[in-house]
Amino acid sequence: MKSVASAALAAFVAFAVAAPAAHASTGFASYYKTGRRTANGERFLPMGLTCAHRRLPFGTRLKVTNLRNGRSVVVRVNDRGPFVRGRVLDLSLGAAKVIGLNASGVAKISYIVLN
C-alpha cells in the first residue's frame, strides 16, 4: 500500500512540475505596422496575429483583452519589445484591429498565457 501512495505522489509531483502555471498580466499595449524581420527571424506580417514581448519565449500564445471594450484576440509571440517604458506588449496591426486598439494607438490590456 505504501508503494502505491509513493507512486501516486511521485506522479502528482511530476505533473505539477511539468504543467506551467498560468501567467496573467495587465498593462498598456501599442501596435506596430512596419518592419522586415522579427526577432525570431520570421518575415513581419502587419496583418498577422502576432506580438512582441520582452521575455516570453517565441511561440508562446497569449489571449489579449482590451479592457476598454472587452474585445479579445489570441496572438503568438514572435518578436522582442516593446521598448517604451510602461508598455507590456506591442501588437501587430492585425491584432490591434481585432481588439479595437488601432484607433487609439495605446490601450490598457490584460493578457493570459495559453501555452
N, C-alpha and C positions, 0 to 999 in steps of 0.2 A: 504494500500500500504506500509505503514511504517513497518508493521509486516512481510511482505514478504521479504523486504530488510534486516530486522534484522535476519530473519531465514536464509536467504542466506549467510549473513556474518557469522553467527554462524556455519553453515555447512562448510564454507571455512576454518575458523579458526580451527575447529575440524580436518579437513583433513590435514591442514598444520602441525598441531602438531603431528598427528598420522603418517604422512609419513616421514620416516627417510631421512635425507639429504645424498646424495651420498658422500662417503668418498673415496678419492683417495690419493695415496702417492707414492713416489719413494724412492729408497734406494738400499742397497745391500742385496742379499739373498744368503743363502748357503743351503745345504741339509744334512740330516742325514739318516742313514740306519739301525741303531741298536736301540734297546730299547724293553722293555717288556710292559709297560703300559704308556699311555699318561696321561696328567694332568686331563683329564675328566674321566679317568677310563677305557677307551677302550684299547683293545689289539692293540699294534702298528703293523701296516701292512706296511712294507717298500715299497711295490709296489702300495700302495693306493694313492689316490689323496687328500692328507691332508697337513696341515701346522701347524706351531707353530707361535703364535703372542703374544706379551706381554700383551695386554689389550683387544682386541676384544673378544666379547662373544663367547663361544663354539657354534659351529653350523653355525657361520657366513660363508657365501660363498664369495670367492674372485676370481676375474679374474686377474691372474698374467701374465704379459708380460715381456719376456726377451727383454730388449731394444737393445741388440746387434744384434739379428736375427729376432725380431718381432714375435716369436712364443709365443702362449698363452695357458694357461690351467686354468680350474676352479677347485679350491680346497676348502676344508672345514677346518675351524679352529677347532682342537681338542687337542691342546697342548699349553704349555706356552714356551716362548723363543723368539728369540734366546738370549743367554746370553753372546754374544760377542759384544763389543762396535762397533757401526757403521752399524749393520745389523738390518733389519726390519722384515725379515721372515726367518724361517727355513722350507724348503720344504721336504716332504718325497722323497725318491729316485725315486719313480714312477713319481711324479710330475716334479722332476728335469730332468728326461729323456725326458719327453714330450716337455719341452721348451729348451732342449739342455744345461742345466746348469751342468749336471753331469761331463762333460769333464773338465771344468774349476774349478768347486768346488764352486766358488763365482761369481756372476754376478750382474750387475746393472739391477734392475727390476722396473716396476711400477705395482701397483695393485689398483683395484677399488672394493669397497664393493658392492655386488649384492643384498643382502637382509639385 
